[in-house]
Amino acid sequence: MDIQAIIDGIVTAGEQEIASIQSKAQAQINSIRGLAEAEANTQKDHIIKETHIRVNRAQAVISQRMEMQALQMHANARQQLILMVLEKAKEDLVMIRNNADYPSILQSFIEDAINAISPSLLGEQKMILHVDKRDKSVLDSIEIPGKGCVRVQFDAQCSGGCEVESDDGLVKVRNTFESRFERALPQIQQDLSMFFEEHITSS
């Protein structure tokens, strides 16, 4: 065998070895690439899932915050309406004195106050009736129960009604428009709250 044949054989064998190495290398590259793509897809799916979770969580927080804000705005609006109605009612109290029925209203208030305080008085103990000075002319036109036991003083400051106390000052009954309004206020607020709740909800 001549030298050239030996050289050709060596070259051929080298080329075959190189081809084999290249084939194995390409196979490894393909394998690594496949694993990388699979890992990348896994990471991508994980990131997408995590993103969805974060978005859903953020949406839930925002929705809850908006719902709380809406409820607070609703409560504030209802409270504002209640305050407006109560303020208007207070303003209207002042006008009752100009009503034609006021004398009978005042007499009813005086009778209620005297009847309320009478069981607490001792024997023939006298009472002091406190009335606003603006009601002096009205008082002259009405009948005061037990008038002989009642001393009238025009020193009350109120929109209407009266106050009655024992002459020793130990027992006192307030029966003015303001005092009645204050006693009725919790029930009025509750009724107004329910009223506005029904109407705001249905609107």
Secondary structure, 3 states (H helix, E strand, C coil): CCHHHHHHHHHHHHHHHHHHHHHHHHHHHHHHHHHHHHHHHHHHHHHHHHHHHHHHHHHHHHHHHHHHHHHHHHHHHHHHHHHHHHHHHHHHHHHHHHCCCHHHHHHHHHHHHHHHHHHHCCCCCCEEEEEEHHHHHHHCCCCCCCHHHEEEEEEECCCCEEEEEECCCCCEEEEEHHHHHHHHHHHHHHHHHHHHHHHHHHC
